[in-house]
Amino acid sequence: MKKYQLGEFEEIVMLTVAVLHNDAYGVSIKKEIETRLSRSVSVGALQTALKRLEDKGYLKSKEGDTTPERAGRPKKYFQITALGKRAMEFVRETREELWRAIPNVAWDSKMNFEV
């Protein structure tokens, strides 16, 4: 079902938005991903993913209050939409189905490939 496909980074961003719940904005999402996954995230890559997820209808955003620390600019907060939740559930179910399909023998034996 192509309409629910998420790339790996998109999935990580969606999961992080869910983890942060009402505190999911650019900087907090970036810090959470970097802390939890020990993975460097560029602001540009994150902003691109957030925009793409919004365009797909998986996220929605709203502006918060302006703050002096941000030179009067408001933070942009993100929330997962109902469609986004369905997409995440689809990805989770697909992954779990694939994990369940791996035969035990695949884990128990050494892989011998002939070249």
C-alpha positions in Angstrom: 0.0 0.0 0.0 2.1 2.8 -1.3 0.2 5.7 0.2 1.4 4.8 3.7 5.1 4.4 2.9 7.5 6.2 5.1 11.3 6.5 4.7 13.5 5.6 7.6 14.2 9.2 8.6 10.5 10.1 8.2 9.5 7.3 10.5 12.1 8.4 13.1 10.7 12.0 12.9 7.1 10.8 13.2 8.0 8.6 16.2 9.9 11.5 17.8 7.0 13.9 17.3 4.8 11.3 19.1 7.4 11.0 22.0 7.5 14.7 22.4 3.7 15.1 22.1 2.9 18.7 22.9 6.5 19.9 22.9 7.4 18.8 19.3 9.1 21.7 17.5 12.2 21.8 15.3 14.9 22.1 18.0 13.3 19.7 20.4 12.8 17.1 17.7 16.4 17.5 16.5 17.8 17.2 20.1 15.5 14.2 20.9 16.7 12.3 17.8 20.3 13.1 18.4 20.1 12.1 22.1 18.1 8.9 21.7 19.8 7.6 18.5 23.3 9.1 18.9 22.8 10.3 15.4 23.6 13.8 14.0 20.7 15.5 12.4 21.1 18.6 10.1 18.5 21.3 10.5 17.9 21.3 6.7 17.2 17.5 6.6 14.8 17.8 9.5 13.0 20.8 8.1 12.7 19.0 4.7 11.3 15.9 6.4 8.8 17.9 8.5 7.6 19.7 5.4 7.3 16.5 3.4 5.3 14.8 6.2 3.0 17.9 6.4 2.5 17.8 2.7 1.6 14.1 2.9 -1.0 15.0 5.6 0.8 13.0 8.3 1.7 16.0 10.4 0.0 19.3 11.1 1.7 22.4 12.5 0.7 25.4 14.5 2.6 28.4 15.7 3.2 29.0 19.4 3.6 32.3 21.2 6.4 34.6 20.3 9.4 34.8 22.6 12.1 37.4 23.2 14.7 34.6 23.1 13.7 33.9 19.5 13.7 37.6 18.4 9.9 37.6 18.5 9.5 34.6 16.2 7.1 31.9 17.2 8.0 28.2 17.5 6.3 25.9 15.1 4.8 22.9 16.9 4.0 19.6 15.2 1.3 17.0 15.8 0.5 13.7 14.2 -2.8 13.7 12.2 -5.2 10.7 12.1 -3.8 9.9 8.7 -0.3 10.0 10.2 -1.3 7.6 12.9 -2.7 5.2 10.3 0.6 5.4 8.4 2.6 4.7 11.5 0.4 1.7 12.4 0.8 0.4 8.9 4.6 0.7 9.0 4.7 -1.0 12.5 2.4 -3.8 11.4 4.4 -4.4 8.2 7.7 -4.5 10.2 6.3 -6.9 12.8 4.9 -9.1 10.1 8.2 -9.3 8.4 10.0 -10.1 11.7 7.5 -12.8 12.5 8.1 -14.3 9.0 11.8 -14.9 9.6 12.3 -18.6 10.2 14.1 -19.5 13.4 16.6 -21.4 11.4 17.8 -18.2 9.8 18.9 -17.0 13.2 20.2 -20.3 14.5 22.5 -21.3 11.7 25.6 -19.7 10.2 25.0 -18.3 6.8 27.0 -20.1 4.2 26.9 -18.4 0.8 28.6 -19.8 -2.1 30.1 -17.3 -4.5 
